[in-house]
Amino acid sequence: MRRHSRIDTEKEIVQAMITLYCKKNHGSAPGLCPECQELLTYAHKRLGSCKFGEGKPTCAKCTVHCYKPDMRERIKNVMRFSGPRMLYIHPLIAVRHLWDGRGRRDK
């Protein structure tokens, strides 16, 4: 089985968080509403062009804020809402992300 790259893992996490947020706040099913789809596309684009590449820290620990201010505020709202719920909805993803952020604190 192929191991996901760091960027692919981050994309998976942000997609799970935005999907959860959209479903609970916008009632979108089965897909995302246009605003959340725009945010997901933007997040994936930013992750794809991250200057740290595979050495990327978690967003919370990153020294470079690559999001435009309005998109940054939107993703913060998503993360604030979805973060705690991820432990119940996607426990393996959440624990892996928390562990990864803890391990990369100094980088």
N, C-alpha and C positions, 0 to 999 in steps of 0.2 A: 504494500500500500504506500502510495506517495505521500510524503509529509507536506503539509501546507506551508507555503512561505509565510513569513511574518506579516507581509502586507495582505495576503489572502486571508489570514486569520483575523486581522483587524477589520477587513471588509465584511467578513462573516459576522463579527460581533456588532458592528455598526448597523448592518442590515437587520439583524435580530432585534436590536434596540428600537430602530425606527419602525419596524413592522409592529412590534408590541405597542409602541406609542400611538401609532395611527389607528390600530384596531380598537384600542381602549378609548381614545379621545375623538376620533373622527368616524368611528363605526365602519371603516372601510373593510369590505370583504369581497372577494378573496384577495384583492391586490391593495396597493397603496393609493391614497388620494393624490391628486396632482401636486400639492405642496410637499407632501412627504416623499413622493417620487423624485421631485426636484432636489430635495435635501439629500436623498440617498445617492443620486447621480453625482451631485457636487462632492459629497464625502468620498465616494469611490474615486473620483477624479483627483482629489487632493491626496488621497492615500497613494494613488498610482504614481504621483509625481513627488512623493516625499523625499527630501534630500538626504535623509538618514538611511533610506532603503531598508535592508534587512536588520540593521542595527537600531531601528526606530524604537524609541521608548513609547510607553502608552501615552495617549494624548494628554492625560492629566499631569504627566511628568515631563512633557516636552517643553523645550526652551524656545521653540519657534511656533508662533501662532499663525498658521497658514490659512485660516479661514477668514473671509471677509467678516466685518463686525456683525452684520445682520445674520449671516449664516452661522457664525459662532454662537450667537445668542440662541438661535433655533436649536442647534445641536446640544447646547448646554441644557436647554429645557427638556429635550428628549432624554438625555443621559440622566438628568435629575429624576425624571419620572420612571424611566425604564430600569435604571441601575439596580435599585432595591428589588424590583419585581423579577429581574433576571435570575435571582437565586431560586425562585420557585418555578419559573417557566422554562428556563434553560440552565439548570444548575451546573452542568459540566462546563459550559462556555463561561459562565460567570466566575466559577472558582478558578478556572485556568487563567482568565483575564486578571483577576485579583492577584493570583500568585505571580503572574508575569509582571504586573506593575510593581509588586513588592520587590521582586528580584532585580529590577532594572532601575531602582531608585537613584543610584549614583551615576548612571550613564547619561 
